């Protein structure tokens, strides 16, 4: 959810001081990103110095190289926001887990500083849409001062929504931070040394150091400065010659997004479809050990009583069986006029019925429930291979499934709760579904984990996620693993350990807050920043820039507009004005990119004109120059 309001003033005229309110993992990650990656001065408002991730944030403050300041306040009231410098700040992020606290603070902040960029974490998506409209109407009322048009916006984000593309990309195509523009997905992918380029590769983003990891954005990637270190946005000569020994980071086009469609039924008669459906129903659940034992015991008791009835009152065999059944189920008349033996047998049968009937009912209900669950489920075909196994259909799992189904990848889903929100979607999309506990013996095998290429584990329990991954690794040591973990430190430790234990397989463990932080940071930096891609200890920022009046762009070819180690033009499109309503496609911080679309393979000789808008990859140093026209000092630590 992002507001469509987009008003500008020159980048260099705004203070870059930023404020974060919160103490959870997202607040910590956001402070790290803005401080170390983006070079921003940050004030963090903490409810306490000891709870949540406050100690880690305090450690940033104690670092003499870090500009992070702390303010401890129980709640973000007006006095707290004034003390944090919101009246002069460029942006405010509200990351509390309570939507109402975030809403109240956002309204106060907009009153104190009508020009501030607000980035708000919201769990209730509908409420977030209403809040955006309300706060942006306040901008329209208060935002214009004489001839200056201010760059202000309200961006409401869900850390769940921002993490989903990263999870999808990691499971579908391996590691790499993702970008989304106009329904297309892009990612940064490492091409090892001496590997030929692929048709999906769009541009060289970096030539990596000789000591780089397979994932240059991982937390344990080394930094190798100097000529042999990572070179961001290198020139053609460097990109060509060094890649044969060092490898390079490429921007790759992953896929065109299209809405997920339910599979079309083949044109068969209803009778044929019904026979096929009945043939695949799990009738075997009614032959379970429990059912056989209970009904076997009932049959033995009836047989014994039938023999006793024959001995007491000789007669037809059917009557000797029929009468004990009536007595067991208390359906017969009292045998007051019968012989004493018959009355005794009726009492015995009645007591037996009291003992056995509850077992019969319970076994029948269990079998019926198992039949219902298995009927809802849809096991994968026996020849299925090269698919993605998705465990967990909660909030994140459901959205991941929806996005995976927009690609050509086949998916098998495991979810133990038949009432989970994503079960209905899986059935609608006709995705193979196992309604079982993924940690139970044999379940992963039934999902054909040995033949799969990726495993996505998205349950709410960190320990359970790790157990599932370790079981999967035992069955398929080379399967690509992506798991969601809540604790950042635990995620980093698990990732390193799994990589060491299975060096030939890809393991990616990240917390949702770690994956969401770049999108929140991009929104705080302004809508010209589309996304942030960490590369070892540096970073690349993706922005849109209107060519008109820009001395480094207008009238130059794409080749001439390139500046080594500072920026590179990736795509060219028309400079359009964002509309006030209607559907939009967003990337990172949420800039609306209207149709017609961008050309992601422009000729290097194409001349940039006043009517163009370009997508640019830049370093922080390059972004400052692009937006202000003032070159930072070479020793600027932010670069």
C-alpha positions as CSV (number, residue, x, y, z in Angstrom):
1,X,0.0,0.0,0.0
2,X,1.5,3.3,-1.0
3,X,0.1,6.7,-1.5
4,X,0.0,8.1,-5.1
5,X,1.0,11.7,-4.0
6,X,4.4,12.6,-5.4
7,X,5.5,16.2,-5.0
8,X,9.1,17.3,-5.4
9,X,11.6,19.9,-4.3
10,X,15.4,19.7,-5.0
11,X,16.9,16.9,-3.1
12,X,19.7,18.9,-1.6
13,X,17.4,21.4,0.1
14,X,16.0,18.9,2.5
15,X,17.5,17.8,5.8
16,X,18.4,14.1,5.7
17,X,17.9,13.6,9.4
18,X,15.6,10.7,9.9
19,X,13.6,9.3,12.9
20,X,12.7,5.7,13.7
21,X,10.2,4.9,16.4
22,X,10.3,1.3,17.6
23,X,12.5,-1.4,19.2
24,X,11.8,-4.6,17.4
25,X,13.8,-6.4,14.7
26,X,12.5,-4.1,11.9
27,X,13.5,-1.0,13.8
28,X,17.0,-2.4,14.3
29,X,17.4,-3.5,10.7
30,X,16.1,-0.2,9.5
31,X,18.6,1.7,11.6
32,X,21.5,-0.4,10.4
33,X,20.4,0.1,6.8
34,X,20.0,3.8,7.0
35,X,23.2,4.2,9.0
36,X,25.7,1.8,7.5
37,X,24.3,1.2,4.0
38,X,22.7,4.6,3.2
39,X,24.8,6.9,5.3
40,X,21.9,8.7,7.0
41,X,21.8,10.4,10.4
42,X,19.2,8.6,12.4
43,X,17.4,9.2,15.8
44,X,15.8,6.1,17.2
45,X,13.0,6.4,19.8
46,X,13.0,3.4,22.1
47,X,10.4,2.5,24.7
48,X,13.1,1.0,26.8
49,X,16.9,0.4,26.6
50,X,16.5,-3.3,27.6
51,X,13.5,-4.7,25.8
52,X,13.2,-6.1,22.3
53,X,16.2,-5.2,20.1
54,X,17.0,-2.1,22.1
55,X,20.4,-3.4,23.2
56,X,21.5,-3.9,19.6
57,X,20.3,-0.4,18.7
58,X,22.1,1.0,21.7
59,X,25.3,-0.7,20.4
60,X,25.0,1.2,17.2
61,X,24.8,4.4,19.2
62,X,27.9,3.6,21.1
63,X,29.9,3.1,17.9
64,X,31.9,6.3,17.4
65,X,31.6,5.9,13.6
66,X,27.8,5.8,13.8
67,X,25.6,8.8,13.7
68,X,22.7,7.0,15.4
69,X,21.2,8.9,18.4
70,X,18.9,7.4,21.0
71,X,15.8,8.8,22.7
72,X,14.1,6.7,25.4
73,X,10.3,7.5,25.8
74,X,7.4,5.2,26.7
75,X,5.2,6.4,23.9
76,X,5.5,8.6,20.8
77,X,3.5,11.5,22.0
78,X,3.9,15.1,20.9
79,X,6.6,15.9,23.4
80,X,8.6,12.8,22.4
81,X,8.3,13.6,18.6
82,X,9.5,17.2,19.2
83,X,12.4,16.0,21.3
84,X,13.4,13.6,18.4
85,X,13.5,16.4,16.0
86,X,10.5,15.5,13.9
87,X,9.8,19.1,13.1
88,X,13.0,19.3,11.1
89,X,13.3,15.7,10.0
90,X,13.1,14.5,6.4
91,X,11.4,11.2,7.3
92,X,9.8,9.3,10.2
93,X,9.3,5.5,10.3
94,X,6.8,4.1,12.8
95,X,7.4,0.4,13.3
96,X,5.5,-0.4,16.5
97,X,3.5,-3.6,16.3
98,X,0.4,-1.7,17.5
99,X,-1.5,-0.2,14.5
100,X,-3.3,2.4,16.7
101,X,0.0,3.7,18.2
102,X,1.4,4.1,14.7
103,X,-1.7,5.9,13.5
104,X,-1.7,8.3,16.4
105,X,2.0,9.1,16.1
106,X,1.6,9.6,12.3
107,X,-1.3,12.1,12.8
108,X,0.8,14.0,15.3
109,X,3.9,14.0,13.1
110,X,2.0,15.3,10.1
111,X,0.7,18.2,12.3
112,X,4.2,19.0,13.6
113,X,5.8,18.8,10.2
114,X,3.5,18.8,7.2
115,X,6.5,18.1,4.8
116,X,7.8,15.0,6.5
117,X,7.9,11.7,4.7
118,X,5.9,9.2,6.8
119,X,6.6,5.4,6.5
120,X,4.2,3.5,8.6
121,X,4.1,-0.2,9.4
122,X,0.5,-1.5,9.4
123,X,-1.0,-4.9,9.9
124,X,-4.5,-3.9,8.9
125,X,-4.2,-3.2,5.2
126,X,-7.6,-1.6,4.7
127,X,-7.0,0.8,7.6
128,X,-3.6,1.6,6.0
129,X,-5.3,2.7,2.8
130,X,-7.6,5.0,4.6
131,X,-4.7,6.4,6.6
132,X,-2.7,7.2,3.5
133,X,-5.6,9.1,2.0
134,X,-6.2,11.0,5.2
135,X,-2.6,12.0,5.7
136,X,-2.0,13.0,2.0
137,X,-5.1,15.2,2.1
138,X,-3.4,17.0,5.0
139,X,-0.3,17.4,2.7
140,X,-2.4,19.0,0.0
141,X,-3.8,21.4,2.6
142,X,-0.5,22.3,4.2
143,X,2.2,21.3,1.8
144,X,2.6,24.3,-0.5
145,X,4.5,27.3,0.7
146,X,4.8,30.1,-1.8
147,X,6.8,28.8,-4.8
148,X,8.3,25.7,-3.2
149,X,6.8,22.3,-4.0
150,X,7.7,19.9,-1.2
151,X,8.7,16.3,-1.5
152,X,6.4,14.6,1.0
153,X,4.5,11.4,1.1
154,X,2.8,8.8,3.2
155,X,3.8,5.2,2.7
156,X,2.1,2.4,4.5
157,X,4.0,-0.9,4.3
158,X,3.5,-4.3,5.7
159,X,6.8,-6.2,6.4
160,X,5.0,-9.3,5.3
161,X,4.2,-7.9,1.9
162,X,7.7,-6.5,1.3
163,X,9.3,-9.8,2.3
164,X,7.2,-12.0,-0.1
165,X,9.0,-11.1,-3.4
166,X,12.4,-11.9,-1.7
167,X,11.2,-15.3,-0.6
168,X,9.7,-16.1,-4.0
169,X,12.9,-15.1,-5.8
170,X,15.1,-17.0,-3.4
171,X,13.0,-20.2,-3.8
172,X,12.4,-19.9,-7.6
173,X,15.8,-18.8,-8.9
174,X,18.2,-18.8,-5.9
175,X,19.7,-16.0,-4.0
176,X,19.5,-12.3,-4.9
177,X,17.7,-9.2,-3.8
178,X,14.6,-8.5,-5.8
179,X,13.2,-5.4,-7.5
180,X,9.7,-5.1,-9.0
181,X,8.7,-2.7,-11.8
182,X,5.5,-2.8,-13.8
183,X,4.7,-6.4,-13.1
184,X,8.3,-7.5,-13.9
185,X,10.6,-9.0,-11.3
186,X,14.4,-8.4,-11.4
187,X,17.1,-9.6,-9.1
188,X,20.8,-9.3,-8.5
189,X,22.5,-12.6,-9.4
190,X,26.1,-13.7,-9.1
191,X,27.7,-15.0,-12.2
192,X,30.9,-17.0,-11.3
193,X,34.2,-16.4,-13.0
194,X,34.4,-17.4,-16.6
195,X,30.6,-18.0,-16.8
196,X,29.1,-16.7,-20.1
197,X,26.3,-14.2,-19.8
198,X,22.7,-15.2,-20.2
199,X,19.9,-13.8,-22.3
200,X,18.1,-12.6,-19.1
201,X,21.1,-10.5,-17.9
202,X,20.5,-6.8,-18.3
203,X,23.5,-5.0,-16.9
204,X,26.6,-5.4,-14.8
205,X,26.0,-4.1,-11.3
206,X,29.4,-5.0,-9.7
207,X,32.6,-7.0,-10.2
208,X,33.1,-8.9,-7.0
209,X,36.2,-9.3,-4.9
210,X,38.1,-12.6,-5.1
211,X,36.9,-13.4,-1.6
212,X,33.2,-12.9,-2.3
213,X,30.6,-15.4,-1.1
214,X,28.0,-16.9,-3.4
215,X,25.6,-14.4,-1.9
216,X,27.3,-11.0,-1.8
217,X,24.5,-9.5,0.3
218,X,24.8,-12.1,3.1
219,X,25.8,-10.9,6.6
220,X,29.0,-12.9,6.6
221,X,30.3,-11.6,3.2
222,X,33.8,-10.2,3.6
223,X,34.9,-6.7,2.5
224,X,38.0,-6.5,0.3
225,X,38.7,-2.9,-0.4
226,X,41.1,-1.6,-3.1
227,X,41.6,-2.4,-6.7
228,X,41.0,-6.1,-6.1
229,X,37.9,-5.4,-4.0
230,X,34.3,-5.1,-5.1
231,X,33.9,-2.5,-7.9
232,X,30.3,-1.2,-8.0
233,X,29.1,-0.1,-11.4
234,X,32.4,-0.8,-13.2
235,X,33.3,0.4,-16.7
236,X,33.2,-2.0,-19.6
237,X,36.9,-2.9,-19.5
238,X,36.9,-3.7,-15.8
239,X,33.6,-5.7,-16.1
240,X,35.0,-7.7,-19.0
241,X,38.5,-8.5,-17.8
242,X,38.1,-8.9,-14.1
243,X,35.0,-11.1,-14.4
244,X,37.1,-14.0,-15.7
245,X,38.8,-14.2,-12.2
246,X,36.4,-12.6,-9.8
247,X,32.9,-13.1,-11.2
248,X,30.3,-10.3,-11.3
249,X,26.9,-9.3,-10.0
250,X,24.3,-9.0,-12.8
251,X,20.8,-7.5,-12.9
252,X,18.7,-10.4,-14.2
253,X,15.1,-10.3,-15.5
254,X,13.3,-13.1,-13.6
255,X,9.8,-13.1,-15.0
256,X,6.8,-11.2,-16.2
257,X,4.1,-11.2,-13.6
258,X,0.6,-12.2,-14.6
259,X,-2.4,-12.9,-12.3
260,X,-2.6,-16.5,-11.1
261,X,-5.3,-18.4,-13.0
262,X,-7.1,-21.5,-11.8
263,X,-6.5,-24.4,-14.2
264,X,-9.2,-25.0,-16.8
265,X,-11.1,-28.2,-16.6
266,X,-10.8,-30.5,-19.6
267,X,-13.9,-30.8,-21.6
268,X,-15.2,-34.1,-20.3
269,X,-18.7,-35.1,-19.4
270,X,-19.8,-34.6,-15.8
271,X,-20.1,-38.4,-15.3
272,X,-16.5,-38.9,-16.4
273,X,-15.3,-36.1,-14.2
274,X,-17.3,-37.6,-11.2
275,X,-15.9,-41.1,-11.8
276,X,-12.4,-39.7,-11.9
277,X,-12.9,-37.7,-8.7
278,X,-14.4,-40.7,-6.9
279,X,-11.6,-42.9,-8.0
280,X,-9.1,-40.6,-6.4
281,X,-10.8,-40.1,-3.1
282,X,-8.9,-41.6,-0.1
283,X,-11.2,-44.5,0.6
284,X,-8.4,-46.3,2.3
285,X,-8.8,-44.2,5.5
286,X,-11.8,-46.4,6.3
287,X,-9.4,-49.4,6.4
288,X,-7.2,-47.9,9.0
289,X,-5.9,-50.0,11.9
290,X,-8.2,-48.2,14.4
291,X,-11.3,-48.9,12.3
292,X,-10.4,-52.5,11.7
293,X,-9.7,-53.1,15.4
294,X,-12.9,-51.5,16.7
295,X,-15.3,-53.1,14.2
296,X,-13.4,-56.4,14.4
297,X,-14.0,-56.4,18.2
298,X,-17.7,-55.6,17.6
299,X,-18.0,-58.4,15.1
300,X,-16.4,-60.9,17.6
301,X,-18.8,-59.8,20.3
302,X,-21.8,-60.2,18.1
303,X,-20.6,-63.7,17.0
304,X,-20.2,-64.8,20.6
305,X,-23.6,-63.5,21.6
306,X,-25.1,-65.2,18.5
307,X,-23.7,-68.5,19.5
308,X,-25.0,-68.1,23.0
309,X,-28.4,-67.2,21.6
310,X,-28.5,-70.3,19.4
311,X,-27.6,-72.5,22.4
312,X,-30.3,-70.8,24.7
313,X,-33.1,-70.6,22.1
314,X,-32.5,-72.7,19.0
315,X,-33.9,-70.9,15.8
316,X,-32.9,-69.4,12.5
317,X,-29.3,-68.2,12.2
318,X,-30.3,-64.7,11.1
319,X,-32.5,-64.3,14.2
320,X,-29.6,-65.4,16.4
321,X,-27.4,-62.6,14.9
322,X,-30.2,-60.0,14.6
323,X,-31.4,-60.1,18.2
324,X,-27.9,-59.5,19.8
325,X,-27.4,-56.5,17.4
326,X,-30.7,-55.0,18.5
327,X,-29.7,-55.5,22.1
328,X,-26.3,-54.0,21.7
329,X,-27.7,-50.9,20.0
330,X,-30.6,-50.8,22.5
331,X,-33.1,-51.1,19.7
332,X,-34.9,-54.3,20.8
333,X,-38.0,-54.6,23.1
334,X,-37.4,-55.8,26.7
335,X,-37.4,-59.6,26.9
336,X,-39.8,-59.7,29.8
337,X,-41.8,-62.6,28.3
338,X,-38.8,-64.5,27.1
339,X,-36.8,-67.3,28.9
340,X,-34.4,-66.4,31.7
341,X,-31.4,-67.2,29.4
342,X,-32.7,-64.7,26.8
343,X,-33.2,-62.0,29.4
344,X,-29.6,-62.6,30.7
345,X,-28.2,-62.4,27.2
346,X,-30.1,-59.1,26.5
347,X,-28.6,-57.5,29.7
348,X,-25.1,-58.7,28.7
349,X,-25.6,-57.3,25.2
350,X,-26.8,-54.0,26.7
351,X,-23.7,-53.6,28.9
352,X,-21.5,-54.6,26.0
353,X,-23.1,-51.9,23.9
354,X,-22.4,-49.3,26.6
355,X,-18.8,-50.2,26.4
356,X,-18.3,-50.6,22.7
357,X,-20.6,-48.0,21.1
358,X,-18.5,-45.0,22.2
359,X,-15.5,-46.7,20.6
360,X,-17.4,-47.3,17.4
361,X,-18.6,-43.7,17.2
362,X,-15.1,-42.3,17.9
363,X,-13.4,-44.5,15.3
364,X,-16.1,-43.6,12.7
365,X,-15.7,-39.9,13.4
366,X,-11.9,-40.0,13.2
367,X,-12.1,-41.9,9.9
368,X,-14.6,-39.4,8.5
369,X,-12.5,-36.4,9.5
370,X,-9.4,-38.1,8.0
371,X,-11.4,-38.7,4.9
372,X,-12.5,-35.1,4.7
373,X,-8.9,-33.8,5.2
374,X,-7.5,-36.2,2.6
375,X,-10.3,-35.2,0.2
376,X,-9.4,-31.5,0.6
377,X,-5.8,-32.4,0.0
378,X,-4.4,-33.3,-3.4
379,X,-1.2,-35.4,-3.3
380,X,1.3,-34.7,-6.1
381,X,1.6,-36.9,-9.1
382,X,4.1,-39.7,-8.9
383,X,6.2,-38.4,-11.8
384,X,6.4,-34.8,-10.4
385,X,10.0,-33.4,-10.3
386,X,11.9,-30.1,-10.3
387,X,9.2,-28.4,-8.2
388,X,9.1,-26.2,-5.1
389,X,7.8,-27.6,-1.8
390,X,6.1,-24.9,0.3
391,X,5.5,-25.6,4.0
392,X,3.0,-23.3,5.7
393,X,0.0,-21.5,4.4
394,X,-0.3,-18.6,6.9
395,X,-0.3,-15.0,5.9
396,X,3.1,-15.1,4.3
397,X,2.8,-18.6,2.8
398,X,-0.5,-17.7,1.2
399,X,1.0,-14.6,-0.6
400,X,4.1,-16.6,-1.6
401,X,1.9,-19.3,-3.1
402,X,-0.1,-16.6,-5.1
403,X,3.1,-15.1,-6.5
404,X,4.7,-18.5,-7.3
405,X,1.7,-19.4,-9.3
406,X,2.2,-16.3,-11.5
407,X,5.4,-18.0,-12.7
408,X,6.0,-21.3,-14.5
409,X,7.2,-23.0,-11.4
410,X,5.3,-26.0,-10.1
411,X,4.5,-26.1,-6.3
412,X,3.6,-28.7,-3.7
413,X,2.1,-27.3,-0.5
414,X,2.2,-28.9,3.0
415,X,-0.1,-27.4,5.7
416,X,-1.3,-29.2,8.8
417,X,-4.3,-26.9,9.6
418,X,-7.2,-27.5,7.2
419,X,-8.6,-24.1,8.3
420,X,-5.5,-22.1,7.3
421,X,-6.1,-19.1,5.2
422,X,-4.2,-20.4,2.2
423,X,-5.9,-23.8,1.9
424,X,-8.8,-22.4,-0.1
425,X,-6.4,-20.7,-2.5
426,X,-4.4,-23.9,-3.0
427,X,-7.6,-25.8,-3.9
428,X,-8.7,-23.0,-6.2
429,X,-5.4,-23.1,-8.1
430,X,-5.4,-26.9,-8.1
431,X,-2.0,-27.0,-6.3
432,X,-1.0,-30.4,-4.9
433,X,-1.7,-30.1,-1.1
434,X,-0.9,-32.3,1.8
435,X,-2.8,-31.6,5.0
436,X,-0.3,-33.1,7.3
437,X,2.5,-32.1,9.7
438,X,5.6,-31.6,7.5
439,X,7.8,-32.8,10.5
440,X,6.0,-36.1,10.7
441,X,7.9,-39.1,9.1
442,X,7.2,-39.7,5.5
443,X,5.3,-36.4,4.8
444,X,8.2,-34.7,3.0
445,X,8.7,-37.9,1.0
446,X,5.1,-37.8,-0.1
447,X,5.7,-34.2,-1.3
448,X,8.6,-35.7,-3.4
449,X,11.3,-33.7,-1.6
450,X,14.0,-35.9,-3.2
451,X,12.9,-34.8,-6.7
452,X,12.3,-31.1,-5.8
453,X,14.6,-28.2,-6.5
454,X,13.6,-25.9,-3.6
455,X,12.1,-26.0,-0.2
456,X,10.3,-23.0,1.4
457,X,9.6,-23.3,5.1
458,X,7.4,-20.5,6.4
459,X,5.7,-21.7,9.6
460,X,5.6,-19.5,12.7
461,X,7.9,-21.7,14.8
462,X,11.7,-21.2,14.4
463,X,12.6,-24.6,15.9
464,X,10.0,-26.4,13.8
465,X,11.3,-24.7,10.6
466,X,14.8,-25.8,11.4
467,X,13.7,-29.4,12.1
468,X,11.9,-29.6,8.8
469,X,14.9,-28.2,6.9
470,X,17.3,-30.7,8.5
471,X,14.9,-33.6,7.7
472,X,14.7,-32.4,4.1
473,X,18.5,-32.1,3.8
474,X,18.8,-35.7,4.9
475,X,16.5,-36.7,2.0
476,X,17.9,-34.3,-0.6
477,X,21.3,-32.8,0.4
478,X,21.3,-30.6,-2.7
479,X,17.8,-29.0,-2.4
480,X,17.7,-25.3,-2.3
481,X,16.4,-24.2,1.1
482,X,14.7,-20.9,2.1
483,X,13.3,-20.6,5.6
484,X,11.8,-17.8,7.5
485,X,13.2,-17.2,11.0
486,X,12.0,-14.6,13.4
487,X,15.3,-14.1,15.3
488,X,17.9,-12.3,13.3
489,X,21.0,-13.7,15.1
490,X,19.5,-17.2,15.0
491,X,18.9,-16.8,11.2
492,X,22.5,-15.7,10.6
493,X,23.9,-18.6,12.7
494,X,21.7,-21.2,10.9
495,X,22.6,-19.9,7.5
496,X,26.4,-20.1,8.2
497,X,26.0,-23.6,9.8
498,X,23.9,-25.0,7.0
499,X,26.3,-23.7,4.4
500,X,29.2,-25.3,6.1
501,X,27.4,-28.6,6.5
502,X,26.1,-28.7,2.9
503,X,28.5,-26.6,0.8
504,X,27.0,-27.9,-2.5
505,X,23.5,-26.6,-1.7
506,X,22.0,-23.2,-1.3
507,X,20.7,-22.2,2.1
508,X,19.1,-18.9,2.8
509,X,17.6,-18.1,6.2
510,X,16.4,-14.6,6.9
511,X,14.0,-12.9,9.3
512,X,11.1,-11.1,7.8
513,X,12.4,-7.8,9.3
514,X,15.7,-8.3,7.5
515,X,14.0,-8.7,4.2
516,X,11.6,-5.9,4.7
517,X,14.1,-3.3,6.0
518,X,15.4,-2.2,2.5
519,X,11.9,-1.3,1.3
520,X,11.2,0.7,4.5
521,X,14.6,2.5,4.1
522,X,13.9,3.2,0.4
523,X,10.5,4.8,1.3
524,X,12.2,6.9,4.0
525,X,14.7,8.2,1.6
526,X,12.0,9.4,-0.8
527,X,10.0,8.1,-3.7
528,X,12.9,8.7,-6.1
529,X,14.6,5.7,-4.3
530,X,13.0,2.5,-5.6
531,X,15.1,-0.1,-3.8
532,X,18.4,-0.9,-2.1
533,X,20.6,-3.8,-2.9
534,X,23.4,-4.6,-0.4
535,X,26.6,-5.7,-2.0
536,X,29.2,-6.9,0.6
537,X,29.6,-3.9,2.8
538,X,28.5,-1.4,0.2
539,X,25.1,-0.9,-1.5
540,X,23.4,0.1,-4.8
541,X,20.4,2.3,-4.9
542,X,17.8,2.1,-7.7
543,X,16.1,5.4,-8.5
544,X,14.0,7.1,-11.2
545,X,15.2,10.5,-12.5
546,X,13.4,12.8,-14.9
547,X,15.8,13.7,-17.7
548,X,14.4,17.2,-18.3
549,X,16.9,19.9,-17.2
550,X,19.4,17.4,-15.8
551,X,22.9,18.4,-17.0
552,X,24.3,14.8,-16.6
553,X,21.5,13.2,-18.6
554,X,19.6,15.5,-21.0
555,X,21.1,15.5,-24.5
556,X,23.6,12.7,-23.8
557,X,23.5,9.1,-25.0
558,X,23.2,6.3,-22.5
559,X,26.8,5.5,-22.9
560,X,27.8,9.2,-22.3
561,X,25.5,9.4,-19.3
562,X,27.3,6.5,-17.5
563,X,29.7,7.4,-14.7
564,X,32.0,4.7,-13.5
565,X,31.4,3.6,-9.9
566,X,28.6,6.2,-9.5
567,X,25.6,5.5,-11.7
568,X,24.4,3.6,-14.7
569,X,21.1,4.0,-16.7
570,X,19.3,0.8,-16.7
571,X,16.0,1.6,-18.4
572,X,14.3,4.4,-20.3
573,X,10.6,5.4,-20.4
574,X,8.3,8.4,-20.7
575,X,8.2,11.0,-18.0
576,X,4.6,10.6,-16.8
577,X,2.8,12.4,-14.0
578,X,1.5,10.1,-11.3
579,X,-2.3,9.9,-11.2
580,X,-4.4,10.4,-8.1
581,X,-6.2,7.1,-8.4
582,X,-6.2,3.8,-10.3
583,X,-4.1,0.7,-10.3
584,X,-0.3,1.1,-10.0
585,X,2.8,-0.9,-10.0
586,X,5.3,-0.3,-7.3
587,X,8.9,-1.1,-6.4
588,X,10.7,-0.8,-3.1
589,X,9.5,2.5,-1.6
590,X,6.4,2.5,-3.7
591,X,6.9,4.9,-6.6
592,X,4.1,4.6,-9.1
593,X,5.4,3.8,-12.6
594,X,2.6,4.4,-15.1
595,X,2.2,2.8,-18.5
596,X,3.6,2.9,-21.1
597,X,6.5,0.9,-19.7
598,X,10.2,1.2,-19.5
599,X,12.6,-0.2,-22.1
600,X,15.1,-2.4,-20.2
601,X,17.3,-3.0,-23.1
602,X,17.9,0.4,-24.6
603,X,20.7,1.0,-27.1
604,X,23.8,2.6,-25.6
605,X,23.6,5.1,-28.4
606,X,20.1,6.3,-27.5
607,X,20.0,10.0,-26.7
608,X,18.1,10.9,-23.6
609,X,15.6,13.7,-24.1
610,X,13.5,16.0,-22.0
611,X,10.4,13.8,-22.2
612,X,12.3,10.7,-20.8
613,X,12.4,9.2,-17.3
614,X,15.2,6.8,-16.5
615,X,15.8,4.0,-14.0
616,X,19.3,4.4,-12.6
617,X,21.5,2.2,-10.4
618,X,23.8,4.3,-8.3
619,X,26.0,4.3,-5.4
620,X,25.2,6.6,-2.5
621,X,27.9,9.0,-3.7
622,X,26.4,9.0,-7.2
623,X,22.8,9.5,-5.8
624,X,23.9,12.6,-4.0
625,X,25.4,14.0,-7.2
626,X,22.4,13.1,-9.3
627,X,19.9,14.7,-7.0
628,X,21.8,17.8,-5.9
629,X,24.5,18.4,-8.6
630,X,27.1,18.7,-5.8
631,X,29.8,16.1,-5.8
632,X,30.6,14.8,-2.2
633,X,34.1,15.1,-1.0
634,X,36.1,11.9,-1.9
635,X,36.7,11.2,1.7
636,X,33.0,11.3,2.6
637,X,32.5,8.2,4.7
638,X,29.0,7.6,3.4
639,X,30.4,6.6,0.0
